[in-house]
């Protein structure tokens, strides 16, 4: 049996936390900007930290598992 939980969670978080897609934290002119499709180095760093934190929470604390087979 294959555990697809980590793969699904990582892909969903990667898509949702792409800087500029849904929101950008910090934005160019404001603290948070929505759907501007622009990014900066600090924004990439903030979104990477958010990705790692949420991925850790979902996989270790919550224990998301999706088994196939």
N, C-alpha and C positions, 0 to 999 in steps of 0.2 A: 504494500500500500504506500502510495506517495502522499506526502503532506504538502498540499498546495497553499496552505494558510499564509505562510511567510511571503510567498511569491505574490499572491493576490493583494495582500495588505501593502507590500512595498510598491507594487505598480500603481495602485490607487493613490497612495500618498505621494508618489513621485509626480503623477499627473496633476493632482489637486494642489500640491505645494510648489509647482513651477512658478518662479517669480514673474509676476505680471499677468499670469493667466486669469486667476480669480481675484487675487489681491497682491499687493507688493508692500512689504514691511521692511524697512522704512521707504517711503515713496520719494520721488524727486522734489515735490513741492510741499507735501504734507507728511504726516506720520504714517498714515495708511492710505494707499490709493487703490482703487478697484478697476480692473480690466483695462490697464493702460498699455500692456504688451511692451514695456520698456523695463530695463533692469540695470542694476549697478553692482559693484563688487560687494559692498556691505549687505545689500539685499540678498545676494546669493549666499553669503555666509549665514545670515539670519535664517533663511529658509532651510539651509542644510542642517543647522542646529535643531530647528523645529522638526524636520523630517526624522532625524536620529532620535529625538526625544519621543515623538509619537510612535515611531516604529518600535522602540524599546518598550513602551507602555503596552502597545497592542500585542506584541509577541511574548514578552516575558511576564508582565503583570496579569493581563487579561487571558493570555494563552489561546490565541486564535488558531484553530486547526481545521483544515478542510482535507479530508481523506478521500482518495479515489481508488478504485480497483476492487 
